Amino acid sequence: MPSPVPANETERLAALHALDIVDSAPETAYDEITELAAQICGCPVVIP
């Protein structure tokens, strides 16, 4: 089931492009922190 498109999708995408983070290289350190936090909290997480 696809997620609904936010009402501010155009503005959100413009902000991401302005920050030059769309299609940026993966940041392993942040991925590892997210995975650790998910394990500590017992929450599932999706890792691309």
C-alpha positions as CSV (number, residue, x, y, z in Angstrom):
1,M,0.0,0.0,0.0
2,P,1.6,3.3,-1.0
3,S,1.9,6.1,1.4
4,P,-0.3,9.2,0.9
5,V,1.5,12.2,-0.7
6,P,1.9,15.1,1.8
7,A,0.0,18.3,1.0
8,N,3.3,20.2,1.0
9,E,5.2,17.7,-1.2
10,T,6.3,20.3,-3.7
11,E,7.8,22.5,-0.9
12,R,9.3,19.4,0.8
13,L,11.1,18.4,-2.4
14,A,12.3,21.9,-3.1
15,A,13.9,22.0,0.4
16,L,15.6,18.7,-0.2
17,H,17.0,19.9,-3.5
18,A,18.1,23.2,-2.0
19,L,20.0,21.3,0.7
20,D,21.6,19.1,-2.0
21,I,20.7,15.9,-0.2
22,V,18.6,14.2,-2.9
23,D,20.4,11.1,-4.2
24,S,23.4,11.8,-2.0
25,A,25.8,9.0,-1.0
26,P,24.8,6.8,1.9
27,E,26.1,7.8,5.3
28,T,26.9,4.6,7.1
29,A,27.4,6.2,10.5
30,Y,23.9,7.5,10.5
31,D,22.5,4.2,9.3
32,E,24.3,2.4,12.1
33,I,23.0,4.9,14.7
34,T,19.5,4.4,13.4
35,E,19.8,0.6,13.5
36,L,21.2,0.7,17.1
37,A,18.4,3.0,18.3
38,A,15.8,0.6,16.7
39,Q,17.4,-2.4,18.4
40,I,17.5,-0.6,21.8
41,C,13.9,0.5,21.5
42,G,12.7,-2.8,20.1
43,C,11.3,-1.1,17.0
44,P,11.5,-2.4,13.4
45,V,13.4,-0.3,10.9
46,V,13.8,-0.4,7.2
47,I,17.3,-0.2,5.9
48,P,17.7,0.5,2.2
